[in-house]
Amino acid sequence: MTDSMGLLPDTRAPERQAPRLLIVDDCEDDALLVEAELARRGMRVSWRRVDEPVDMAAALAADEWDLVLCDQAMPAFDCRRALQVLQRSGKDVPFVVHSGSMSAGEGVGVMYEGARDYVPKGDFARLLAVIERERQALSDRSAVRHAVRRIRELSLFDHGSMLPNKVNFLARVADWMACRRRGAGRAAAAMFVIDVDQFMRVNLGYGYGAGSEILLELGRRLAAIVPAQGVLARLEGDLFGVFVPGVADEGQAEFTARWLLRAVDRPFASPRGALRLTASVGIVLFDDAADQAADVLTQAELALAECKRAGGNQLRIHAAGMSRSSLEAFALELDLRAALEREEFRLHYQPIVGASSCHARGAEALLRWQHPEHGLLEPDRFVPIADRTGLIVDIGGWVLAQACLQGARWRKEGVEGFEMSVNVSAVQFARPGLLAQVECALAQSGFPPSALILEITESSLMSDTGHAEQCLRALKTLGVRIAIDDFGTGYSSLAYLRRLPIDVIKIDRELIGEVDRDNDAEAIVRAALAMAHSLRLKVVAEGVETAAQEILLQASCCDSLQGFRYGRPAVPAAFRFGSLTPDR
């Protein structure tokens, strides 16, 4: 048995690594001659010679090779057996026959069996070309394999955390379910879906960069907790999935869920110091689960939705009698994600009239959803979902654009001085893109900035007064006006009215609804009007429905009125202009 290695000395630093040849030959001199002749032609090679199957198999297992160069026949070995050894190893290494006695026909025959080429001994120029060609081809195949692995990683793993993604998670659960049906796996298991409560506020308050770091840290903590036989995945955003075999009953499921929630017990680092979070967990036991992995995940998400509806920071196990409303709410969220693209949203407009003349001086744009199955939906059916999911940002941008276009259209038709009021949600107001949305809507429509009134709730302003003041002043540079919506329901502080750049307050409909039959409500409305006028703010009374309410508000010098008395929200074609006072 002979096993030898060699490398001609070379003091120069080669630009490319020397090709590594595994030479299968019973003659040491032939191997040395190959090395010398290739070197004379400019190719330095690293090589190892073997002449028995066991040594060849060991060499293939121990090292990486660029090419196997094999003699046709040796005393106890030949090129066909050597090719079989290579094929059994599973290595992708070019196999080239190097013989002084093989005919062209025999060479072609070996190539049909898997050899890459046949080179007669002594034809070193051709051998050099074959090595270069096969080395490049091997490099190309390696690059392709690397690309395929990378594509697989991107398709099956979350890019940020490198945890399995939703597709990967469902595939692994489906494999377990298939094994259980064959009787080859454990019969009991549970799926857990974990969602951080109110995480949108973390992104809005601390920035998306800080939010991403917190989620990565949460992933690391969960990975340290999930049992070795379990599967942890990042399904999307702040939603994590966990599959744990062996969980047999509700008691074990609850214990496991609380164990998983230890990941959020400790505070997280943030730019403003330690941040404490809570999370909710939806659970499915596989004894009561659906037949498909995706359906099991849906059941877990329905249980999670029940947690959210109850205020979060809890866990819930899915039951066969899980409320129909949860299923409908989940389906509604899925439909909402596609509603904007499918152009299902509509704007209705409710008149805002001058208090003294009762002529329409403007309108408030009110969002509706023309659902393909449920018909026309009011905002209270879908706006909370849009807020929770962040979809309200794109939806709000669409509302701004369409309202400005309609306002400009009415002005072109001769409605002079017409104003348009548009609601801005708390989530939309907290995002940095609001200024660009408003600027774009005005530029594309040609609607005058001074005629656009942005309605923002008190709670949106008071959650972060520093940010609110900065954002409002930026919006004011565009020339728009700012209204506080639902005034009188929350903070109603003279201090913030003086500090913030506000133009209009809208007194909440609940107060206006009581103003003609409750002395306290009347006193509050009169005080609000006096306070606003002392600060040179305009006042709109919302929810006016009766003549008595109208008369009282006119006597109190209210500037504008809005409510069913002057018209219900309507599509543009049905919107009424002129005097809108009904007969008293």
GUGUPA-287775 format. One line per 5 residues: number of its first residue (from 1); for each residue x, y, z of C-alpha. Coordinates in steps of 0.05 Angstrom, whole numbers. Example, Ala and Ser with C-alpha at 12.3 -4.5 7.8 and 13.67 -1.06 7.14 Angstrom:
2
1> 246:-90:156; 273:-21:143
END
This chain:
584
1> 0:0:0; 26:68:-19; 0:136:3; 44:196:-13; 38:272:-17
6> 79:327:-50; 83:401:-66; 138:434:-105; 167:493:-67; 145:562:-91
11> 168:626:-57; 119:669:-95; 50:684:-66; 2:654:-116; -58:695:-137
16> -102:633:-134; -97:575:-87; -61:515:-118; -108:463:-146; -115:402:-100
21> -109:337:-138; -125:268:-112; -82:223:-157; -104:150:-160; -43:115:-189
26> 3:58:-168; 65:95:-194; 97:149:-152; 139:172:-211; 78:184:-254
31> 49:230:-199; 115:268:-193; 118:276:-268; 47:305:-270; 67:355:-216
36> 131:375:-252; 100:382:-322; 42:423:-296; 90:468:-257; 132:477:-321
41> 69:502:-354; 54:551:-298; 7:511:-254; 29:494:-183; -11:437:-154
46> -20:405:-85; -31:330:-90; -39:265:-54; -31:196:-85; -70:134:-66
51> -75:66:-100; -127:27:-59; -203:37:-49; -199:45:27; -145:99:21
56> -184:136:-32; -247:135:10; -208:161:70; -176:217:29; -244:239:2
61> -273:240:72; -214:278:103; -202:334:52; -233:376:-3; -207:363:-73
66> -211:401:-138; -202:340:-182; -191:264:-180; -139:243:-232; -143:167:-240
71> -101:116:-278; -139:65:-318; -114:1:-286; -74:-16:-224; -57:-83:-193
76> -116:-83:-144; -157:-25:-171; -183:6:-235; -215:71:-257; -286:44:-256
81> -280:21:-183; -248:87:-166; -306:124:-197; -354:83:-155; -316:101:-92
86> -323:175:-110; -397:168:-126; -410:132:-59; -376:189:-22; -427:239:-47
91> -373:290:-61; -378:335:-122; -307:326:-149; -291:321:-223; -264:252:-242
96> -213:250:-300; -182:186:-327; -107:193:-341; -81:131:-378; -28:112:-427
101> -64:49:-453; -139:65:-454; -171:70:-522; -215:129:-541; -276:82:-540
106> -260:59:-470; -251:131:-448; -319:151:-475; -350:91:-440; -322:113:-372
111> -348:183:-386; -418:155:-396; -411:125:-326; -395:193:-295; -323:212:-310
116> -314:284:-333; -260:270:-385; -205:224:-410; -133:249:-422; -77:205:-450
121> -14:204:-408; 39:250:-436; -11:302:-463; 3:352:-408; -21:413:-447
126> -90:381:-452; -87:359:-379; -73:430:-359; -133:455:-398; -178:401:-369
131> -158:418:-297; -171:492:-309; -238:478:-341; -262:430:-287; -236:474:-232
136> -277:532:-259; -338:488:-269; -331:463:-197; -327:535:-173; -389:552:-212
141> -427:493:-183; -405:512:-113; -430:583:-125; -497:556:-148; -503:511:-87
146> -486:570:-42; -539:612:-76; -590:556:-69; -574:550:5; -580:625:13
151> -647:626:-23; -671:570:21; -649:609:83; -686:671:59; -748:631:42
156> -750:590:107; -718:636:159; -733:705:186; -679:751:160; -668:790:224
161> -670:736:278; -653:676:233; -708:638:268; -753:594:225; -807:634:191
166> -880:618:183; -871:573:122; -816:534:158; -856:530:222; -918:502:188
171> -876:452:149; -845:425:213; -912:420:248; -941:385:187; -884:334:189
176> -899:320:262; -973:312:247; -957:264:190; -914:222:237; -969:221:289
181> -1019:196:237; -971:139:220; -963:124:294; -889:141:292; -889:202:338
186> -914:227:405; -990:234:406; -993:298:448; -969:368:431; -989:441:436
191> -979:503:393; -969:571:425; -975:638:389; -942:695:429; -955:768:413
196> -927:829:449; -983:873:474; -989:943:443; -921:936:408; -942:989:358
201> -933:1040:414; -862:1016:424; -846:1028:351; -880:1096:352; -851:1119:417
206> -779:1092:412; -770:1084:337; -770:1023:292; -696:1010:302; -705:1003:377
211> -767:961:366; -729:913:321; -674:905:373; -725:890:427; -757:836:383
216> -689:805:368; -675:802:443; -743:771:455; -727:718:402; -661:702:437
221> -696:696:505; -750:650:476; -696:607:442; -664:597:511; -731:575:540
226> -763:531:486; -748:457:499; -697:424:454; -751:381:420; -794:442:407
231> -796:491:348; -792:566:356; -809:612:297; -818:685:283; -884:686:245
236> -885:761:230; -870:826:265; -878:816:340; -915:749:331; -877:686:351
241> -899:613:344; -877:556:389; -892:481:379; -878:435:437; -889:359:433
246> -910:322:495; -959:374:523; -1019:330:539; -1071:372:576; -1093:443:593
251> -1053:443:658; -988:427:622; -1005:477:567; -1017:533:616; -953:516:654
256> -913:516:588; -944:582:567; -926:616:633; -856:587:626; -851:619:557
261> -876:685:584; -814:689:627; -782:717:564; -818:783:576; -813:784:652
266> -746:820:652; -745:892:626; -716:907:557; -663:959:542; -687:1020:504
271> -660:1090:486; -699:1117:545; -680:1064:596; -711:999:619; -776:982:584
276> -826:932:612; -873:895:565; -929:845:570; -951:791:521; -1011:748:505
281> -1011:675:486; -1061:636:444; -1057:560:454; -1081:499:416; -1077:428:443
286> -1070:379:385; -1122:331:414; -1174:384:395; -1137:414:336; -1153:415:262
291> -1123:367:212; -1078:417:175; -1020:455:206; -1045:522:177; -1113:510:208
296> -1082:495:275; -1045:562:271; -1110:597:255; -1141:566:317; -1083:591:359
301> -1090:660:329; -1164:660:345; -1147:644:418; -1096:700:416; -1150:747:389
306> -1193:730:449; -1136:751:494; -1130:817:457; -1205:830:461; -1201:819:536
311> -1145:871:543; -1082:829:533; -1030:805:584; -1062:736:589; -1067:668:557
316> -1125:631:526; -1133:559:503; -1173:549:439; -1238:511:448; -1286:483:397
321> -1337:534:420; -1291:594:411; -1336:654:397; -1359:666:326; -1343:739:335
326> -1269:723:342; -1270:685:277; -1307:742:242; -1259:794:271; -1199:753:247
331> -1230:746:177; -1245:820:176; -1172:836:191; -1150:793:133; -1199:828:86
336> -1178:896:112; -1106:883:91; -1129:878:19; -1185:930:20; -1143:989:-2
341> -1113:952:-61; -1182:928:-81; -1209:1000:-77; -1264:982:-28; -1260:1046:15
346> -1309:1103:5; -1314:1173:32; -1380:1203:54; -1386:1277:71; -1426:1310:126
351> -1441:1385:121; -1412:1435:170; -1455:1498:169; -1446:1569:193; -1484:1577:258
356> -1517:1642:239; -1535:1626:166; -1540:1550:168; -1507:1549:99; -1457:1494:85
361> -1388:1524:91; -1351:1458:90; -1354:1383:104; -1322:1329:144; -1296:1269:105
366> -1319:1205:138; -1291:1137:119; -1334:1077:100; -1315:1007:76; -1355:975:21
371> -1342:903:42; -1357:852:-13; -1396:808:36; -1418:851:94; -1439:913:55
376> -1423:984:77; -1386:984:143; -1382:1042:192; -1313:1061:219; -1325:1031:288
381> -1325:962:254; -1256:967:224; -1217:1029:246; -1196:997:313; -1167:938:273
386> -1132:986:225; -1102:1024:285; -1078:960:319; -1046:933:256; -1017:999:231
391> -1058:995:167; -1090:1061:186; -1028:1098:162; -1037:1080:89; -1113:1084:95
396> -1107:1154:126; -1062:1176:69; -1115:1153:20; -1169:1191:57; -1127:1255:56
401> -1115:1249:-19; -1187:1234:-37; -1216:1288:9; -1171:1342:-20; -1188:1320:-91
406> -1263:1324:-76; -1255:1392:-42; -1217:1419:-102; -1270:1391:-149; -1327:1427:-112
411> -1288:1491:-112; -1279:1486:-187; -1354:1476:-194; -1365:1544:-161; -1372:1529:-86
416> -1330:1587:-60; -1291:1583:4; -1309:1509:15; -1269:1477:72; -1253:1403:82
421> -1242:1371:150; -1204:1305:154; -1194:1260:215; -1123:1240:233; -1117:1177:277
426> -1071:1174:337; -1027:1122:302; -1023:1164:239; -1007:1227:279; -950:1192:315
431> -916:1170:250; -864:1216:217; -896:1207:148; -958:1249:163; -927:1314:139
436> -907:1283:72; -978:1254:64; -1010:1321:74; -961:1357:29; -972:1305:-26
441> -1048:1308:-20; -1047:1384:-27; -998:1385:-85; -1034:1332:-126; -1104:1362:-115
446> -1089:1436:-118; -1134:1445:-57; -1116:1508:-17; -1078:1490:47; -1118:1542:87
451> -1182:1505:69; -1157:1438:97; -1173:1426:171; -1139:1366:204; -1180:1338:262
456> -1138:1307:318; -1165:1280:383; -1145:1307:451; -1117:1239:472; -1070:1239:412
461> -1042:1307:432; -1035:1292:506; -1000:1224:500; -935:1261:483; -943:1336:485
466> -872:1349:463; -880:1308:399; -950:1337:389; -925:1409:391; -868:1394:343
471> -913:1357:294; -968:1409:296; -919:1466:282; -891:1427:224; -961:1418:195
476> -976:1492:205; -917:1510:160; -957:1479:103; -1013:1529:116; -1066:1479:141
481> -1110:1489:202; -1114:1444:263; -1177:1424:300; -1183:1387:366; -1236:1333:358
486> -1281:1309:414; -1264:1368:458; -1293:1362:527; -1286:1286:534; -1216:1285:563
491> -1162:1335:584; -1193:1401:561; -1136:1441:591; -1129:1516:580; -1054:1507:586
496> -1047:1462:525; -1097:1504:485; -1052:1564:496; -987:1527:479; -1006:1486:419
501> -1018:1518:350; -1093:1502:346; -1145:1538:304; -1211:1502:319; -1242:1461:374
506> -1300:1413:361; -1344:1403:422; -1362:1330:430; -1430:1305:409; -1444:1275:478
511> -1443:1344:510; -1483:1375:453; -1535:1320:459; -1548:1340:532; -1543:1415:524
516> -1618:1429:517; -1639:1386:576; -1582:1386:626; -1560:1450:661; -1490:1423:675
521> -1479:1405:602; -1503:1474:581; -1456:1507:631; -1397:1466:605; -1412:1483:533
526> -1419:1557:547; -1353:1556:586; -1318:1520:530; -1344:1571:479; -1321:1629:523
531> -1253:1599:534; -1242:1584:461; -1264:1653:438; -1218:1685:489; -1161:1649:454
536> -1187:1669:385; -1205:1598:367; -1265:1578:324; -1315:1528:353; -1355:1473:318
541> -1411:1438:356; -1418:1365:335; -1481:1323:340; -1533:1378:332; -1601:1345:321
546> -1656:1390:349; -1679:1461:340; -1670:1474:414; -1597:1455:411; -1588:1499:349
551> -1620:1560:382; -1579:1553:446; -1514:1547:408; -1531:1606:364; -1545:1647:426
556> -1478:1626:455; -1442:1651:392; -1419:1583:368; -1385:1590:300; -1406:1527:263
561> -1454:1469:272; -1452:1397:249; -1501:1340:258; -1561:1302:230; -1603:1366:233
566> -1564:1390:172; -1553:1325:137; -1527:1255:145; -1460:1234:115; -1471:1226:40
571> -1434:1209:-24; -1411:1269:-64; -1469:1265:-114; -1519:1269:-57; -1484:1324:-17
576> -1528:1386:-6; -1503:1458:-9; -1539:1523:8; -1584:1533:68; -1593:1468:106
581> -1640:1491:162; -1701:1445:167; -1769:1474:185; -1774:1486:259
END
